[in-house]
Amino acid sequence: MLKLSIRRLLALSASILCALLLLGNLIVWNSNASLAAAAEEASRVEQSVRAFKDTRFHVVQIQQFLTDAAVVGEADFSEATAQREKALAQLERLAGLWSARQAAINELKVAVKRLYDTGERMVQAYVGQGREVGNAIMKADGGFDAAAEKLTQQLEGLAGELTTLGEQSDAAQQQTRTWMLRSSL
């Protein structure tokens, strides 16, 4: 059996205590870094969801203003144009936040422009050529209703992906918190 002097025993105890404290600090530092990364990802996802919801709102407004213009019989596109620009700006913001879905977001931009352009053509037909021509553009295979339906389907697909991304982000944060709690015990 080893005989340790009190001095050596105290030095050994202090060394072990310092090593444990250092290890504890490393665990806390790593936990904080992991939690910060999870929180940053959650914030990015939340901003993406907000940009997406704003986009959806502006798309509905485009449809509404163009439909109103057709019903009223005035080729005033100022409100619909403003909503189109806001939708495109939100999609640009979303693309910056969610680069992994850049291609799908670019397709949405094209679909928003197509909806607006088809709607403008429809309104011009209603105002300049009458109800039958306007209805034909609205109901045609590549018409206003079809453009709105296709855009809605694209938005629904992206909404599902964002919901999944949000759930994954929440789960990652919870997992990090659980790990931190367990490692502190």
N, C-alpha and C positions, 0 to 999 in steps of 0.2 A: 504494500500500500504506500502511496505517495504521502509524504509529510509536507504540508504546505505551511509556510509561516503566515502569520496574520497579514503581513504586508503583501505577500504574494496572493493570498486569498482575496484581499480587498482589490488588488489590481486586476485580478482575473474577473471578479464580480463586476467591477467598473467597466472592463472591456466588453463583457457579455451584455451588460446593460446598454452601453453605447451602441453596440452592434444591433441590438433589438430596437433601440430608438431610431437608428439610421434606417433600418428595414421598414419600420412603421412609417417614417417620413416618406420613404420611396413609394410605399403603397398608397399613402394619402395623395402624394403628388401625381402618381399615375391615375388614380381614381378621379381626381379633379380634372386632369387632362381629358380622360375618357368622357366624363360628364359634360365638359365644355364642348367637346366635339359633337356629342349627341344633342346638346341644346342648340348648337349652331345648325345642325342638320334639321332639327325640328322647326327652327325659325325659317329656314329656307323653304321647307315644305309648306309652312303656314303662309308665307308670302306668295308661294306658287298657287296655293288654293285661292287666296284673295284675288290674284291677277286673273285666274281662271274664272272665278265667279263674276268679276267685273266684265270680262270678255263676254261671258254668256249674257249678262244684262244688256250690254251694248248691242249684241246681235239681235236680241228681242226688240230693242228700240229701233234698229234699222228696219226690221220687218214691220213694226208698227207704223213708223213714219212713212214708209213707202206705201203701205196699204192705205193709210189715211189720205195720202196725196192722190192715190188712184180713186178713192171713193169721193173725195171732194172735187176732183177734176182739176187740180192745180199742179203744174209741174214745178213745184218748189222742193228742191232737194237739200236745202241748207241743213235742216235738222238731221236728216238721214246721213248726209255727208259727214257731219260732225260726229255722229255716233260710229260711223265706219272708221274714222280716224282714231277715235278713242279705243275701239275694239282692236285695231291693228297695233296701237301703242301698247295695250295690255298684253297682246300676244308677243310683242317684242320683249317686253319685260319678263314674261313667262319663259321665253327662250333663253334669256340671260340667267334665269334661276334654275332652269331644268334642261341643261344642255344635252342630256341623254335622249331627250325626245324632240330634238331640233327638227327632224324630218316631219314628224307628225304636226308640229306647230307651224312649220312652213306650209304644209297642206291646208291647215286651218286658215292661214292668211289668204291663200288662193281662194278658198271656199267663201270667205267673207267678201272678198272683192267680187267673186262671181255672183253672190247673192245680191250685192248692191247693184252691180251692172245689169243683171237680169231684171231687178226691180225697177231700175231707172228706165230700162227699155219698156217694161210693162206699163209704167205710168205714162210715158210718152205716147204709147199706143192708145191707152184709155183716153187721154186728153186729145190727141190729134186724129185718131182713126176710129174711135168709138169703143163701145163696150165689148162687142164680139171679138175684135182684134186683141184687146187687152186681156179678155178672158182666155183667149187661145194661148197667149204668151204665159199667162199665169198657170194654166193647166197642162201645158206641153211637157213632154218627157224631160227636156232640158230647161223647163220654165222655172218661174219663181217658186212655186210650191215644191218642185223637185229639188231646187237648190237649197231651199230652207230645210227640207227633210234630210238631205245629205249632210248638211252642216250640223244639224241637230244630232245625227248619228255619230259624226266625228267627235262632237263635244261630249256626248255620252261616253264614248270609248275612253277619252282622255280623263273624264271625271272618275271613271272606275279605277284607272291607273293611279290617279292622285289620291283616291281614297285608300287604296292599298299602300301607297307610299307613306301616307300619314299614319296608317296603322303600324307599319314597320318601324317608322321613326319613334312612335310612342313606345312600342315594345323595346326598342333599343335603349331608350332612356330609362325605362323601368328596369331592364336587365342591368344596366350600369348602376342604378341606385341600389338594387338588391345586392350586387357584388360588393359595392362600397360598404353596405351595412354588414354583410357577412365578414368582410375582411377586417372591419374595425372591431369585431368581437374577438 
